[in-house]
């Protein structure tokens, strides 16, 4: 009897496939990264990304089937990220998943990429999904969400301009660090002084759950003419100060949201949650505030199909499926 679900992720520049049980246990997950391809352009080129998705998607499906010891006939359903993301990229994964669903006469599920991030802290034996305050912090999104149950979410606050990941990447580009810049700043920050530069912490007034990082980016830009970036210590101090400004805002707003909503469980996910400074600050601050913290496993933080499979399994178990006519949506919202 079919007892698994196969999911595909192709929202940006990572092609990924994964298989999980209907209970959400991950059996196999593979990713084909395009970082080296796009590094020469300093960012993701949509047409290049979609062409590479086409090259990788079928071999990845074959690889996860072999790794899990399963066949297409063992799948109860097929899923794919339907948004948000790049249209030309989203179409590759959804078209493949729909084709498999039609060929195997099985249901198809269109999954919101942000719901994949949102639920990923509950993977790896941390489930079931339960009420919490969730911080999603990635390259394109920074938001606080009150999770009541699977599919029942309330948006508490989001960025008004740049996301935290964008701020990291844009600052890194300003100072000549390679793409993607966030991990490069994370490498430099431990060697620097986080108090070397007094960068702004926007909306850190003890009331707002909104975010803004454009002011930080501008402050760095104005500081650069006075700096010798060839000096390794200066560059490390800058990285540490930028990281400290972003981390403080993220951590304090998460704690504030938990207090306002009366929740004791908080979760953090998304690519930026791999940042070591952020993880350390979250662990210390939540312990002090008496909050239980669930951090998504690092390999489940960046774009991957494991989180999409898990989210699809949660939906499928409560009877949700999607029509084959469902279109991709580059601006798909997590909450209506």
ChimeraX attribute file (.defattr): number of C-alpha atoms within 10 A of each C-alpha:
attribute: neighborCount
match mode: 1-to-1
recipient: residues
	/A:1	7
	/A:2	15
	/A:3	14
	/A:4	26
	/A:5	29
	/A:6	34
	/A:7	34
	/A:8	35
	/A:9	35
	/A:10	33
	/A:11	32
	/A:12	22
	/A:13	27
	/A:14	22
	/A:15	29
	/A:16	28
	/A:17	32
	/A:18	30
	/A:19	31
	/A:20	26
	/A:21	18
	/A:22	22
	/A:23	16
	/A:24	25
	/A:25	17
	/A:26	21
	/A:27	19
	/A:28	20
	/A:29	26
	/A:30	19
	/A:31	20
	/A:32	18
	/A:33	17
	/A:34	17
	/A:35	16
	/A:36	10
	/A:37	16
	/A:38	18
	/A:39	14
	/A:40	11
	/A:41	10
	/A:42	15
	/A:43	15
	/A:44	19
	/A:45	15
	/A:46	16
	/A:47	12
	/A:48	15
	/A:49	24
	/A:50	24
	/A:51	13
	/A:52	20
	/A:53	28
	/A:54	17
	/A:55	12
	/A:56	17
	/A:57	22
	/A:58	13
	/A:59	13
	/A:60	20
	/A:61	23
	/A:62	14
	/A:63	17
	/A:64	21
	/A:65	22
	/A:66	12
	/A:67	15
	/A:68	16
	/A:69	11
	/A:70	18
	/A:71	13
	/A:72	19
	/A:73	15
	/A:74	16
	/A:75	24
	/A:76	22
	/A:77	29
	/A:78	30
	/A:79	34
	/A:80	33
	/A:81	32
	/A:82	29
	/A:83	28
	/A:84	21
	/A:85	21
	/A:86	23
	/A:87	20
	/A:88	20
	/A:89	30
	/A:90	27
	/A:91	23
	/A:92	23
	/A:93	28
	/A:94	30
	/A:95	16
	/A:96	20
	/A:97	27
	/A:98	25
	/A:99	15
	/A:100	20
	/A:101	22
	/A:102	14
	/A:103	11
	/A:104	16
	/A:105	13
	/A:106	15
	/A:107	22
	/A:108	29
	/A:109	30
	/A:110	25
	/A:111	28
	/A:112	24
	/A:113	26
	/A:114	25
	/A:115	22
	/A:116	26
	/A:117	27
	/A:118	29
	/A:119	26
	/A:120	29
	/A:121	26
	/A:122	21
	/A:123	22
	/A:124	13
	/A:125	10
	/A:126	12
	/A:127	13
	/A:128	14
	/A:129	16
	/A:130	13
	/A:131	17
	/A:132	23
	/A:133	30
	/A:134	29
	/A:135	29
	/A:136	25
	/A:137	26
	/A:138	23
	/A:139	19
	/A:140	16
	/A:141	20
	/A:142	25
	/A:143	22
	/A:144	27
	/A:145	23
	/A:146	21
	/A:147	22
	/A:148	14
	/A:149	12
	/A:150	17
	/A:151	15
	/A:152	11
	/A:153	20
	/A:154	15
	/A:155	16
	/A:156	17
	/A:157	18
	/A:158	19
	/A:159	19
	/A:160	12
	/A:161	15
	/A:162	21
	/A:163	23
	/A:164	28
	/A:165	24
	/A:166	23
	/A:167	26
	/A:168	27
	/A:169	23
	/A:170	20
	/A:171	22
	/A:172	21
	/A:173	16
	/A:174	13
	/A:175	17
	/A:176	11
	/A:177	16
	/A:178	17
	/A:179	21
	/A:180	23
	/A:181	22
	/A:182	27
	/A:183	21
	/A:184	16
	/A:185	24
	/A:186	21
	/A:187	15
	/A:188	18
	/A:189	23
	/A:190	16
	/A:191	15
	/A:192	18
	/A:193	17
	/A:194	20
	/A:195	14
	/A:196	15
	/A:197	18
	/A:198	13
	/A:199	22
	/A:200	19
	/A:201	19
	/A:202	17
	/A:203	15
	/A:204	17
	/A:205	10
	/A:206	10
	/A:207	11
	/A:208	14
	/A:209	23
	/A:210	18
	/A:211	25
	/A:212	21
	/A:213	24
	/A:214	19
	/A:215	16
	/A:216	21
	/A:217	19
	/A:218	14
	/A:219	15
	/A:220	19
	/A:221	13
	/A:222	9
	/A:223	12
	/A:224	13
	/A:225	9
	/A:226	7
	/A:227	11
	/A:228	11
	/A:229	15
	/A:230	9
	/A:231	9
	/A:232	13
	/A:233	15
	/A:234	16
	/A:235	20
	/A:236	23
	/A:237	21
	/A:238	29
	/A:239	29
	/A:240	25
	/A:241	22
	/A:242	28
	/A:243	25
	/A:244	23
	/A:245	20
	/A:246	23
	/A:247	21
	/A:248	16
	/A:249	21
	/A:250	25
	/A:251	20
	/A:252	19
	/A:253	23
	/A:254	24
	/A:255	20
	/A:256	15
	/A:257	24
	/A:258	21
	/A:259	14
	/A:260	11
	/A:261	12
	/A:262	11
	/A:263	17
	/A:264	17
	/A:265	17
	/A:266	25
	/A:267	24
	/A:268	29
	/A:269	27
	/A:270	28
	/A:271	24
	/A:272	27
	/A:273	24
	/A:274	24
	/A:275	17
	/A:276	15
	/A:277	17
	/A:278	19
	/A:279	17
	/A:280	11
	/A:281	17
	/A:282	26
	/A:283	16
	/A:284	11
	/A:285	18
	/A:286	19
	/A:287	12
	/A:288	9
	/A:289	12
	/A:290	11
	/A:291	17
	/A:292	14
	/A:293	20
	/A:294	20
	/A:295	24
	/A:296	26
	/A:297	17
	/A:298	14
	/A:299	11
	/A:300	23
	/A:301	25
	/A:302	20
	/A:303	25
	/A:304	27
	/A:305	31
	/A:306	31
	/A:307	34
	/A:308	34
	/A:309	36
	/A:310	29
	/A:311	29
	/A:312	31
	/A:313	28
	/A:314	20
	/A:315	17
	/A:316	21
	/A:317	12
	/A:318	10
	/A:319	8
	/A:320	15
	/A:321	18
	/A:322	13
	/A:323	11
	/A:324	17
	/A:325	7
	/A:326	13
	/A:327	15
	/A:328	25
	/A:329	17
	/A:330	16
	/A:331	12
	/A:332	16
	/A:333	13
	/A:334	18
	/A:335	12
	/A:336	7
